[in-house]
């Protein structure tokens, strides 16, 4: 039986739930099921939106994916770009359906040439391997972290607790104070002076005209950047969603930029355990003002009492600002992949990505902050 691609409709909700059930029974991770959120639906006069699709075999759902349509700037020139995200195939648990993922992607490519994927989960995931095979340009967006409470970090971070010997070593370092001393030295070596960069920070309910000024001043500096004017930001980070903390950063009466951060804690996160994790999801400033925005966002999260702060950022001004504020660079699984048509707009790729503005706010991770409706 052939595979048919259709746009998601409410009548298929039970079939999607059954698809998710089969994935979980087959051993798929809990975060690799399709949430069917009501996130950024199409509508009149919306600045960006998602459309959701199903791969059907008869009336049975065998695959799912979403496309986000949004304008991007390329050194001030504006054009539409499509984000391919949350592709799931029953092939991850049943080999007879391994062709579904390729069929979905090739169908999308026939209709959309200027396309990217972001997040993915690392190069060991099937989507990443497929995109590399198709010769998409790709790289990992740098990951940075700053430990605020070393003892809790050592007792909870799962990468340090994957064997009995590692757990004992981490617990000893936490109890003896050696971990605190070591991490303090590492962060100090990375830099602390950036945290003293003067700036005022104000938590705001929503983005207003001041954010338009930041966008207009900043956009021409970037080789590639998703449009981040006030209208778009209100759609992405609405005041009604308390998962997002919106920060306006200013100095001497002038708005320098903004950041969107989060403060969350789970009982048993697969990577962070029960750590209270602060994340710098998104932000914007002119390159000369980025360090002040990074410092303000970091101080705001520290004052909230988080144990750890993490972020993924591509632009050199952001990675420099993070390093100046004592952040350390870690291994990244946050993959950016560009179709050939998109890569042609940001050539040479290896040099242009550090001049592009890409972070968690552009990728598939953001959906996890959207409340589900079912």
C-alpha positions in Angstrom: 0.0 0.0 0.0 1.4 3.4 -0.9 2.0 6.4 1.4 -0.2 9.5 1.1 0.8 12.9 2.6 -2.1 15.0 3.9 -2.4 18.1 6.1 -3.4 17.2 9.7 -7.1 17.6 10.6 -8.8 17.1 13.9 -10.5 13.9 12.7 -7.1 12.2 12.7 -6.3 12.9 16.4 -7.2 9.4 17.5 -5.0 7.9 14.7 -2.1 10.1 15.8 -2.6 9.0 19.4 -2.5 5.4 18.2 0.7 6.2 16.2 2.3 7.7 19.4 1.3 4.6 21.3 3.0 2.3 18.8 6.1 4.4 19.0 6.3 4.1 22.8 5.5 0.4 22.8 8.3 0.0 20.3 10.8 1.6 22.5 10.9 5.2 21.3 11.9 7.8 23.9 9.1 9.7 25.5 10.1 13.0 23.8 9.9 11.4 20.4 6.2 11.3 20.1 4.0 13.8 18.3 2.4 16.3 20.7 -0.2 17.8 18.2 0.1 21.2 19.9 -2.0 24.2 18.8 1.2 26.2 18.2 1.3 29.1 15.7 -1.7 28.0 13.6 -2.3 29.6 10.2 -4.6 32.6 10.3 -5.2 36.0 8.7 -2.4 38.4 8.9 -0.1 36.2 11.1 3.7 36.8 10.8 4.7 33.2 11.0 2.8 29.9 11.3 3.0 26.1 11.3 1.3 23.6 9.2 1.2 19.9 10.4 1.2 16.9 8.1 0.6 13.2 8.3 2.0 10.3 6.2 -0.9 7.8 5.9 -1.0 4.2 4.8 -4.7 3.9 4.2 -6.2 5.5 7.3 -3.2 4.5 9.5 -0.7 7.2 10.5 2.8 6.1 9.8 4.6 9.4 10.0 4.2 13.1 11.0 6.0 16.4 10.5 5.5 20.1 10.7 6.6 23.1 8.6 7.0 26.6 10.0 6.8 29.4 7.5 8.7 32.6 8.5 10.6 35.4 6.8 14.4 35.7 7.4 16.8 38.5 6.8 20.1 38.1 4.9 22.2 41.2 5.7 18.9 43.2 5.5 17.4 41.4 2.5 14.2 39.7 3.5 12.8 36.4 2.0 10.7 33.5 3.2 12.3 30.3 4.6 10.7 27.1 5.7 11.7 25.2 8.9 11.2 21.4 8.7 10.6 20.1 12.2 9.3 17.3 14.3 9.5 14.6 11.6 8.6 11.3 13.1 8.3 7.9 11.4 7.2 4.5 12.5 10.5 3.4 11.0 12.3 4.3 14.2 10.7 1.2 15.8 9.7 -1.0 12.9 12.1 -1.5 10.0 9.4 -2.1 7.4 8.6 1.6 7.6 12.1 3.0 7.3 11.3 4.6 3.9 8.6 6.8 5.4 11.1 9.4 6.7 12.7 9.8 3.3 9.3 10.0 1.5 8.2 12.8 3.8 11.4 14.8 3.4 11.5 14.4 -0.4 7.9 15.5 -0.6 8.7 18.6 1.3 11.7 19.3 -0.9 9.7 19.1 -4.0 7.5 22.0 -2.7 10.0 24.0 -0.7 13.6 24.6 -1.9 14.8 27.1 0.8 14.6 24.9 3.8 16.4 24.1 7.1 16.3 21.8 10.1 17.5 22.9 13.5 17.8 20.9 16.7 17.4 17.3 15.6 19.1 15.8 18.7 22.6 15.0 17.3 24.3 13.4 14.3 23.3 9.9 15.5 19.6 10.5 14.7 18.1 9.3 11.4 17.1 12.8 10.2 20.7 14.0 10.6 22.1 11.1 8.7 19.6 11.5 6.0 20.4 15.2 5.5 24.1 14.5 5.4 23.5 11.9 2.7 21.5 14.5 0.7 24.6 16.8 1.0 22.9 19.5 3.0 25.3 21.9 4.6 25.4 21.3 8.3 27.1 22.2 11.6 26.5 22.0 15.4 25.3 25.3 17.0 27.7 25.9 20.0 26.4 24.9 23.4 27.4 26.9 26.5 26.7 26.3 30.2 27.4 28.0 33.5 27.2 26.1 36.8 25.6 28.2 39.6 25.3 25.6 42.3 28.2 23.1 41.8 27.2 20.6 44.5 23.7 20.1 43.1 25.2 20.1 39.6 27.6 17.2 40.4 24.9 15.2 42.1 22.3 15.6 39.3 24.0 16.0 35.9 23.5 12.7 34.2 26.6 12.8 32.0 28.7 12.5 35.1 26.6 9.6 36.6 26.6 7.0 33.9 28.6 4.4 35.9 29.0 3.6 39.6 32.6 4.9 39.5 31.5 8.2 38.0 28.7 8.6 40.5 31.1 8.0 43.4 33.6 10.5 42.0 30.9 13.1 41.4 29.4 12.7 44.9 32.9 12.9 46.5 33.6 16.1 44.6 30.3 17.5 45.7 30.7 16.6 49.4 34.3 17.6 49.7 34.1 21.0 48.0 36.6 20.0 45.4 33.9 20.2 42.7 32.9 23.7 43.8 36.6 24.8 43.7 37.2 23.1 40.3 34.2 24.6 38.6 34.8 28.0 40.1 38.3 28.0 38.7 37.1 26.9 35.3 34.4 29.6 35.1 36.9 32.2 36.4 39.4 31.1 33.7 36.7 31.5 31.1 35.9 35.0 32.4 33.8 36.8 35.0 34.4 40.5 34.0 31.6 40.3 31.5 29.0 39.8 34.2 29.9 43.3 35.5 28.9 44.9 32.1 26.5 47.6 33.3 22.9 47.3 32.1 19.4 47.5 33.6 17.0 44.6 33.1 13.2 44.7 33.3 10.8 41.8 33.0 8.0 42.7 30.5 4.6 41.2 29.8 5.0 41.5 26.0 7.1 43.0 23.3 6.2 46.5 22.1 7.4 49.2 19.7 10.8 49.3 21.5 11.5 45.8 20.1 10.9 47.0 16.6 13.7 49.5 17.1 16.1 46.8 18.2 15.2 44.7 15.2 15.7 47.6 12.7 19.0 48.5 14.2 20.3 44.9 14.5 19.0 43.0 11.4 21.5 44.3 8.9 24.4 42.9 11.0 23.5 39.3 10.4 24.2 36.9 7.5 21.0 35.1 8.4 18.4 35.9 11.0 14.7 35.1 11.5 12.6 38.2 11.6 12.3 39.3 15.2 10.1 42.4 15.1 7.6 43.0 17.9 4.7 41.5 16.0 6.6 38.3 15.4 7.8 38.1 19.0 4.3 38.5 20.4 3.3 35.5 18.3 6.3 33.4 19.4 6.5 34.5 23.1 2.9 35.6 24.0 2.3 37.2 27.3 -0.2 34.4 28.1 2.5 31.8 28.2 4.2 31.9 31.6 6.9 29.5 30.5 8.6 32.4 28.8 10.4 35.2 30.8 10.8 38.3 28.6 13.6 40.7 29.5 14.2 44.2 28.2 17.8 45.3 28.7 18.7 49.0 28.7 21.4 51.4 29.7 21.3 55.2 30.1 17.7 55.3 28.9 18.5 53.4 25.6 17.2 49.9 24.9 20.2 47.7 24.2 18.3 44.6 23.4 16.2 41.8 24.9 16.3 38.2 25.9 13.8 35.4 26.4 14.8 33.0 29.2 13.2 30.1 31.0 13.4 28.7 34.5 12.3 25.1 34.8 12.8 22.0 36.9 11.8 18.4 36.3 11.9 15.4 38.7 14.0 13.3 36.4 15.2 15.0 33.3 17.2 12.6 31.1 20.2 15.1 31.0 19.7 17.4 34.0 18.1 15.2 36.6 16.2 17.4 39.1 18.4 20.4 38.5 16.6 23.8 38.2 17.8 24.9 34.8 17.8 28.4 33.4 18.0 28.7 29.7 18.7 31.6 27.4 16.3 30.7 24.7 16.5 33.8 22.5 17.7 37.3 22.4 18.7 40.2 20.1 21.0 43.2 20.2 23.5 44.9 18.0 26.8 42.9 18.2 28.4 45.8 20.2 25.6 45.4 22.8 25.4 41.7 23.0 27.7 41.2 26.0 25.5 43.5 28.1 22.4 41.5 27.1 24.1 38.2 28.0 25.3 39.6 31.3 21.8 40.9 32.2 20.1 37.7 31.3 22.6 35.7 33.3 22.3 37.9 36.4 18.5 37.7 36.1 18.6 33.9 36.1 21.1 33.7 39.0 18.8 35.9 41.0 16.0 33.5 40.4 18.0 30.8 42.1 18.7 28.4 39.2 21.3 25.7 39.5 22.6 25.8 35.9 22.3 28.1 32.9 22.5 26.7 29.4 22.1 28.1 25.8 22.9 27.4 22.2 24.1 30.4 20.1 25.7 30.7 16.7 26.8 34.4 16.3 30.3 35.3 17.3 29.1 38.3 19.4 27.0 35.9 21.5 29.6 33.2 21.9 32.1 35.9 22.8 29.7 37.4 25.3 29.0 34.1 26.9 32.7 33.3 27.3 33.2 36.8 28.8 30.5 36.0 31.4 32.2 32.8 32.5 30.3 30.3 30.4 32.0 27.1 29.3 31.6 25.4 25.9 30.3 21.9 25.9 29.5 19.2 23.3 26.5 20.2 21.2 23.8 18.1 19.7 21.9 21.1 18.4 22.4 20.6 14.6 21.7 23.2 11.9 21.2 21.8 8.4 20.5 23.9 5.3 19.2 22.7 2.0 21.4 23.4 -1.0 19.2 26.4 -2.0 19.5 27.9 1.5 23.2 27.2 1.8 23.7 29.1 -1.4 22.4 32.2 0.3 24.9 32.0 3.1 28.1 31.1 1.4 30.8 30.3 2.3 28.9 28.3 4.8 31.6 27.7 7.4 32.3 31.5 7.7 28.8 32.7 7.4 27.2 30.6 10.1 29.1 32.4 12.9 27.8 35.6 11.4 24.2 34.3 11.5 21.9 34.5 14.5 20.5 31.0 15.3 19.5 29.7 18.8 16.8 27.7 20.6 14.2 30.2 19.6 14.6 29.2 16.0 14.5 25.4 16.5 12.4 22.4 17.3 13.1 22.7 21.1 10.7 25.7 21.4 7.7 23.5 21.0 8.3 21.9 24.4 7.4 25.2 26.0 4.0 25.4 24.4 1.1 24.1 26.6 -0.7 21.2 24.9 -4.4 21.3 24.4 -5.0 17.6 24.6 
